[in-house]
Amino acid sequence: MREFHCKDVGMPDCSFVAKGKDDDEVMRKAAEHAKKDHNMQTVPPDLERRARSAIRESSEANRR
């Protein structure tokens, strides 16, 4: 399981976490969140690169 934390890309007040089986699923969820909650029509390429690099193994997976 992979996860992304919105606060890791400069949104310190945002507690959103996207989880998925792979990075593409996580990015789809993060893009939906960006549109809905941050009023972004599209995710700029530089932000997408930063978001992809911030994706990591889920903390839940590390507890097993």
Secondary structure, DSSP 8 states (H G I E B T S, - for coil): -EEEEGGGGT-TT---EEEESSHHHHHHHHHHHHHHHH--SS--HHHHHHHHHH-EE-HHHHT-
